[in-house]
């Protein structure tokens, strides 16, 4: 199983960016898929996730209403659309997958055993 994250870069505050996570060696719709981020000097933070079953989505309060997680099953890819970006959104964003995580644990990074390499998002003020 491999997860390949892409789409990061530099954007001004208030701007938008879309991250992609392409999965191989697995069928992403059969897995819980999530985005986490790691900012300098901070702990890894949950951003958004799809539950393993169905199409329910979950978001951290800090991104709710600004970020949208979506998936294209035909491309085996999960996206993170980020709007109204703020400097505090600056971080390395990583996608993660698990075939066994339960809904109540979606925000726990330890519940995922497949990780992409991360892509850096920098939001300038």
C-alpha positions in Angstrom: 0.0 0.0 0.0 1.3 3.4 -0.9 -0.2 6.9 -0.4 1.2 9.8 -2.4 0.3 13.3 -1.2 0.7 16.3 -3.5 -0.5 19.8 -4.1 1.2 21.8 -1.4 3.0 25.1 -1.9 2.9 28.7 -1.0 -0.4 30.7 -0.9 -1.4 34.0 0.6 -3.8 34.2 3.5 -7.4 34.0 2.3 -6.4 31.9 -0.7 -7.3 28.3 -1.6 -5.4 25.1 -2.3 -6.3 21.5 -3.1 -4.3 18.6 -1.8 -4.4 15.1 -3.4 -3.7 11.7 -1.9 -3.4 9.0 -4.5 -3.6 5.5 -3.1 -2.2 2.4 -4.7 -2.2 -1.2 -3.6 -5.6 -0.7 -1.9 -9.1 0.4 -2.7 -9.5 3.7 -0.9 -13.3 3.5 -0.6 -12.8 0.4 1.6 -10.6 2.4 4.0 -11.0 5.2 6.4 -9.0 8.0 4.9 -7.7 11.0 6.8 -5.6 14.2 6.6 -3.4 15.2 9.4 -1.0 18.1 9.7 2.2 18.8 11.6 3.2 22.4 12.2 6.6 23.5 13.6 6.7 23.1 17.4 3.3 21.5 17.5 1.9 18.0 17.8 0.4 16.3 14.8 -3.2 17.5 14.4 -6.2 15.8 12.9 -7.7 17.8 10.0 -10.4 15.7 8.3 -11.5 12.2 7.5 -13.8 9.8 5.7 -15.2 7.0 7.8 -14.4 3.5 6.6 -18.0 2.7 5.8 -20.4 5.1 4.0 -19.6 8.7 3.1 -19.6 10.4 6.4 -17.0 13.1 6.9 -15.4 14.5 10.0 -13.5 17.7 10.5 -11.4 19.4 13.2 -13.1 22.4 14.6 -10.3 24.6 13.4 -11.0 23.8 9.8 -14.7 23.2 9.8 -16.5 25.3 7.2 -13.2 26.1 5.4 -11.8 22.7 4.4 -13.6 19.9 2.5 -12.5 16.3 2.2 -13.7 14.4 -0.9 -12.9 11.3 -2.8 -12.8 10.1 -6.4 -13.2 6.3 -6.2 -12.4 5.9 -9.9 -9.0 7.5 -9.4 -8.5 6.0 -5.9 -7.8 9.5 -4.7 -8.8 11.6 -1.7 -8.7 15.3 -1.8 -8.6 18.1 0.7 -9.9 21.4 -0.6 -8.7 24.2 1.6 -10.4 27.6 1.4 -9.9 30.8 3.4 -6.5 29.7 4.4 -4.8 31.3 7.4 -1.2 31.5 8.4 -1.9 29.1 11.2 -2.8 26.5 8.6 0.9 26.4 7.6 2.1 22.8 8.2 3.1 19.6 6.5 -0.1 17.8 5.5 -0.1 14.0 5.4 -2.8 11.5 4.3 -3.4 8.3 6.2 -5.4 5.2 5.8 -6.8 2.4 7.9 -9.1 -0.5 7.2 -10.0 -1.0 10.8 -10.3 2.3 12.6 -13.6 2.9 14.2 -15.5 6.2 13.9 -14.7 7.3 17.4 -11.0 7.0 16.7 -10.9 8.7 13.4 -9.0 11.7 14.9 -6.3 9.6 16.4 -3.2 9.4 14.4 -2.2 6.1 16.1 -5.3 4.5 14.5 -3.8 4.7 11.0 -1.1 2.4 9.7 -0.6 3.6 6.2 0.8 7.1 5.7 1.9 9.3 2.8 5.1 11.3 2.8 3.5 14.7 3.5 3.3 17.9 1.5 4.2 21.3 2.8 1.5 24.1 2.8 2.8 27.6 3.6 0.3 30.4 4.1 1.8 33.8 4.1 0.2 36.7 5.9 
